[in-house]
């Protein structure tokens, strides 16, 4: 059971990080070199 909770927490953390990076990208619109 703890493994399930841990994986769910990891997904939540990843979602938070993705949301924060999206906000940062909106604040600083920097052209990413490809």
Secondary structure as GFF3:
##gff-version 3
##sequence-region A 1 34
A	DSSP	alpha_helix	2	27	.	.	.	ID=ss1
###
